[in-house]
Amino acid sequence: MNLGLKKIWLLPKNWNIYVAGGGAVIYGGVEITREDNLSGYYRDTDDEDGVGLGYWGAFGIYKTLWRHFNLGVDVRYSDAKIKHYDENRNAGGFHIGLILGYCWDAE
């Protein structure tokens, strides 16, 4: 879950760019499966979940089409530390997404 602020700049021909950032709550899980390879019938599975507090930042560009539809791309980075099996692990990373949306008040 991300919570933060976004600044949008309106460009000519219905193009828009933005930057955003804020705090993040990131969930992560690890599952470990061990199998006895000599006999092939012993199998043990263990899992552990964790939640970490961190940050995120994003920028993107999109175009408003036909006054109400947005189409663009969002590039985002997030980071948080999560403890699994008594070790701190990095959660988050780079994400690239497609923006496809509807807006009510485009001019």
LOGU-119269 format. One record per residue (C-alpha): residue number from 0; residue in three letters; y, z, x. Coordinates in steps of 0.05 Angstrom, whole numbers. Last residue first. Layout:
REM residues N
<pt><seq>NUM</seq><type>ALA</type><c2>Y</c2><c3>Z</c3><c1>X</c1></pt>
...
***
This chain:
REM residues 107
<pt><seq>106</seq><type>GLU</type><c2>397</c2><c3>-410</c3><c1>-223</c1></pt>
<pt><seq>105</seq><type>ALA</type><c2>333</c2><c3>-369</c3><c1>-217</c1></pt>
<pt><seq>104</seq><type>ASP</type><c2>328</c2><c3>-310</c3><c1>-265</c1></pt>
<pt><seq>103</seq><type>TRP</type><c2>256</c2><c3>-305</c3><c1>-289</c1></pt>
<pt><seq>102</seq><type>CYS</type><c2>215</c2><c3>-320</c3><c1>-227</c1></pt>
<pt><seq>101</seq><type>TYR</type><c2>144</c2><c3>-345</c3><c1>-224</c1></pt>
<pt><seq>100</seq><type>GLY</type><c2>99</c2><c3>-343</c3><c1>-163</c1></pt>
<pt><seq>99</seq><type>LEU</type><c2>58</c2><c3>-376</c3><c1>-110</c1></pt>
<pt><seq>98</seq><type>ILE</type><c2>69</c2><c3>-349</c3><c1>-40</c1></pt>
<pt><seq>97</seq><type>LEU</type><c2>12</c2><c3>-365</c3><c1>8</c1></pt>
<pt><seq>96</seq><type>GLY</type><c2>-8</c2><c3>-313</c3><c1>58</c1></pt>
<pt><seq>95</seq><type>ILE</type><c2>-11</c2><c3>-301</c3><c1>133</c1></pt>
<pt><seq>94</seq><type>HIS</type><c2>-34</c2><c3>-234</c3><c1>158</c1></pt>
<pt><seq>93</seq><type>PHE</type><c2>-28</c2><c3>-202</c3><c1>227</c1></pt>
<pt><seq>92</seq><type>GLY</type><c2>-59</c2><c3>-134</c3><c1>240</c1></pt>
<pt><seq>91</seq><type>GLY</type><c2>-77</c2><c3>-71</c3><c1>202</c1></pt>
<pt><seq>90</seq><type>ALA</type><c2>-120</c2><c3>-14</c3><c1>228</c1></pt>
<pt><seq>89</seq><type>ASN</type><c2>-123</c2><c3>12</c3><c1>300</c1></pt>
<pt><seq>88</seq><type>ARG</type><c2>-177</c2><c3>63</c3><c1>314</c1></pt>
<pt><seq>87</seq><type>ASN</type><c2>-173</c2><c3>136</c3><c1>334</c1></pt>
<pt><seq>86</seq><type>GLU</type><c2>-241</c2><c3>163</c3><c1>351</c1></pt>
<pt><seq>85</seq><type>ASP</type><c2>-276</c2><c3>224</c3><c1>321</c1></pt>
<pt><seq>84</seq><type>TYR</type><c2>-326</c2><c3>181</c3><c1>283</c1></pt>
<pt><seq>83</seq><type>HIS</type><c2>-270</c2><c3>142</c3><c1>249</c1></pt>
<pt><seq>82</seq><type>LYS</type><c2>-197</c2><c3>164</c3><c1>253</c1></pt>
<pt><seq>81</seq><type>ILE</type><c2>-146</c2><c3>113</c3><c1>227</c1></pt>
<pt><seq>80</seq><type>LYS</type><c2>-83</c2><c3>94</c3><c1>264</c1></pt>
<pt><seq>79</seq><type>ALA</type><c2>-34</c2><c3>48</c3><c1>228</c1></pt>
<pt><seq>78</seq><type>ASP</type><c2>-6</c2><c3>-22</c3><c1>239</c1></pt>
<pt><seq>77</seq><type>SER</type><c2>19</c2><c3>-79</c3><c1>195</c1></pt>
<pt><seq>76</seq><type>TYR</type><c2>43</c2><c3>-150</c3><c1>209</c1></pt>
<pt><seq>75</seq><type>ARG</type><c2>63</c2><c3>-202</c3><c1>157</c1></pt>
<pt><seq>74</seq><type>VAL</type><c2>76</c2><c3>-276</c3><c1>151</c1></pt>
<pt><seq>73</seq><type>ASP</type><c2>90</c2><c3>-302</c3><c1>81</c1></pt>
<pt><seq>72</seq><type>VAL</type><c2>89</c2><c3>-376</c3><c1>61</c1></pt>
<pt><seq>71</seq><type>GLY</type><c2>121</c2><c3>-414</c3><c1>4</c1></pt>
<pt><seq>70</seq><type>LEU</type><c2>120</c2><c3>-436</c3><c1>-69</c1></pt>
<pt><seq>69</seq><type>ASN</type><c2>164</c2><c3>-405</c3><c1>-122</c1></pt>
<pt><seq>68</seq><type>PHE</type><c2>166</c2><c3>-429</c3><c1>-195</c1></pt>
<pt><seq>67</seq><type>HIS</type><c2>224</c2><c3>-416</c3><c1>-243</c1></pt>
<pt><seq>66</seq><type>ARG</type><c2>281</c2><c3>-466</c3><c1>-234</c1></pt>
<pt><seq>65</seq><type>TRP</type><c2>237</c2><c3>-528</c3><c1>-230</c1></pt>
<pt><seq>64</seq><type>LEU</type><c2>216</c2><c3>-510</c3><c1>-159</c1></pt>
<pt><seq>63</seq><type>THR</type><c2>242</c2><c3>-450</c3><c1>-120</c1></pt>
<pt><seq>62</seq><type>LYS</type><c2>225</c2><c3>-458</c3><c1>-47</c1></pt>
<pt><seq>61</seq><type>TYR</type><c2>196</c2><c3>-404</c3><c1>-2</c1></pt>
<pt><seq>60</seq><type>ILE</type><c2>203</c2><c3>-377</c3><c1>68</c1></pt>
<pt><seq>59</seq><type>GLY</type><c2>175</c2><c3>-314</c3><c1>98</c1></pt>
<pt><seq>58</seq><type>PHE</type><c2>183</c2><c3>-253</c3><c1>141</c1></pt>
<pt><seq>57</seq><type>ALA</type><c2>144</c2><c3>-189</c3><c1>144</c1></pt>
<pt><seq>56</seq><type>GLY</type><c2>141</c2><c3>-120</c3><c1>174</c1></pt>
<pt><seq>55</seq><type>TRP</type><c2>93</c2><c3>-62</c3><c1>164</c1></pt>
<pt><seq>54</seq><type>TYR</type><c2>88</c2><c3>11</c3><c1>184</c1></pt>
<pt><seq>53</seq><type>GLY</type><c2>38</c2><c3>67</c3><c1>191</c1></pt>
<pt><seq>52</seq><type>LEU</type><c2>1</c2><c3>122</c3><c1>154</c1></pt>
<pt><seq>51</seq><type>GLY</type><c2>-74</c2><c3>123</c3><c1>160</c1></pt>
<pt><seq>50</seq><type>VAL</type><c2>-133</c2><c3>128</c3><c1>112</c1></pt>
<pt><seq>49</seq><type>GLY</type><c2>-206</c2><c3>135</c3><c1>131</c1></pt>
<pt><seq>48</seq><type>ASP</type><c2>-276</c2><c3>116</c3><c1>111</c1></pt>
<pt><seq>47</seq><type>GLU</type><c2>-343</c2><c3>130</c3><c1>144</c1></pt>
<pt><seq>46</seq><type>ASP</type><c2>-410</c2><c3>96</c3><c1>138</c1></pt>
<pt><seq>45</seq><type>ASP</type><c2>-482</c2><c3>108</c3><c1>160</c1></pt>
<pt><seq>44</seq><type>THR</type><c2>-543</c2><c3>64</c3><c1>152</c1></pt>
<pt><seq>43</seq><type>ASP</type><c2>-613</c2><c3>78</c3><c1>178</c1></pt>
<pt><seq>42</seq><type>ARG</type><c2>-671</c2><c3>28</c3><c1>182</c1></pt>
<pt><seq>41</seq><type>TYR</type><c2>-743</c2><c3>38</c3><c1>205</c1></pt>
<pt><seq>40</seq><type>TYR</type><c2>-790</c2><c3>-19</c3><c1>188</c1></pt>
<pt><seq>39</seq><type>GLY</type><c2>-785</c2><c3>-66</c3><c1>248</c1></pt>
<pt><seq>38</seq><type>SER</type><c2>-836</c2><c3>-32</c3><c1>292</c1></pt>
<pt><seq>37</seq><type>LEU</type><c2>-802</c2><c3>-45</c3><c1>359</c1></pt>
<pt><seq>36</seq><type>ASN</type><c2>-733</c2><c3>-63</c3><c1>332</c1></pt>
<pt><seq>35</seq><type>ASP</type><c2>-720</c2><c3>5</c3><c1>301</c1></pt>
<pt><seq>34</seq><type>GLU</type><c2>-658</c2><c3>-10</c3><c1>260</c1></pt>
<pt><seq>33</seq><type>ARG</type><c2>-589</c2><c3>22</c3><c1>261</c1></pt>
<pt><seq>32</seq><type>THR</type><c2>-535</c2><c3>3</c3><c1>212</c1></pt>
<pt><seq>31</seq><type>ILE</type><c2>-463</c2><c3>26</c3><c1>222</c1></pt>
<pt><seq>30</seq><type>GLU</type><c2>-410</c2><c3>19</c3><c1>168</c1></pt>
<pt><seq>29</seq><type>VAL</type><c2>-337</c2><c3>29</c3><c1>183</c1></pt>
<pt><seq>28</seq><type>GLY</type><c2>-280</c2><c3>35</c3><c1>133</c1></pt>
<pt><seq>27</seq><type>GLY</type><c2>-205</c2><c3>26</c3><c1>132</c1></pt>
<pt><seq>26</seq><type>TYR</type><c2>-148</c2><c3>44</c3><c1>86</c1></pt>
<pt><seq>25</seq><type>ILE</type><c2>-75</c2><c3>32</c3><c1>104</c1></pt>
<pt><seq>24</seq><type>VAL</type><c2>-15</c2><c3>69</c3><c1>75</c1></pt>
<pt><seq>23</seq><type>ALA</type><c2>47</c2><c3>31</c3><c1>98</c1></pt>
<pt><seq>22</seq><type>GLY</type><c2>120</c2><c3>45</c3><c1>111</c1></pt>
<pt><seq>21</seq><type>GLY</type><c2>175</c2><c3>-7</c3><c1>113</c1></pt>
<pt><seq>20</seq><type>GLY</type><c2>192</c2><c3>-79</c3><c1>126</c1></pt>
<pt><seq>19</seq><type>ALA</type><c2>222</c2><c3>-143</c3><c1>99</c1></pt>
<pt><seq>18</seq><type>VAL</type><c2>254</c2><c3>-207</c3><c1>123</c1></pt>
<pt><seq>17</seq><type>TYR</type><c2>270</c2><c3>-264</c3><c1>77</c1></pt>
<pt><seq>16</seq><type>ILE</type><c2>282</c2><c3>-339</c3><c1>71</c1></pt>
<pt><seq>15</seq><type>ASN</type><c2>300</c2><c3>-379</c3><c1>9</c1></pt>
<pt><seq>14</seq><type>TRP</type><c2>303</c2><c3>-454</c3><c1>-5</c1></pt>
<pt><seq>13</seq><type>ASN</type><c2>333</c2><c3>-478</c3><c1>-71</c1></pt>
<pt><seq>12</seq><type>LYS</type><c2>367</c2><c3>-540</c3><c1>-41</c1></pt>
<pt><seq>11</seq><type>PRO</type><c2>414</c2><c3>-499</c3><c1>3</c1></pt>
<pt><seq>10</seq><type>LEU</type><c2>394</c2><c3>-430</c3><c1>28</c1></pt>
<pt><seq>9</seq><type>LEU</type><c2>392</c2><c3>-363</c3><c1>-7</c1></pt>
<pt><seq>8</seq><type>TRP</type><c2>380</c2><c3>-305</c3><c1>40</c1></pt>
<pt><seq>7</seq><type>ILE</type><c2>332</c2><c3>-250</c3><c1>17</c1></pt>
<pt><seq>6</seq><type>LYS</type><c2>331</c2><c3>-179</c3><c1>46</c1></pt>
<pt><seq>5</seq><type>LYS</type><c2>270</c2><c3>-137</c3><c1>32</c1></pt>
<pt><seq>4</seq><type>LEU</type><c2>260</c2><c3>-61</c3><c1>35</c1></pt>
<pt><seq>3</seq><type>GLY</type><c2>199</c2><c3>-17</c3><c1>39</c1></pt>
<pt><seq>2</seq><type>LEU</type><c2>135</c2><c3>9</c3><c1>9</c1></pt>
<pt><seq>1</seq><type>ASN</type><c2>68</c2><c3>-20</c3><c1>27</c1></pt>
<pt><seq>0</seq><type>MET</type><c2>0</c2><c3>0</c3><c1>0</c1></pt>
***
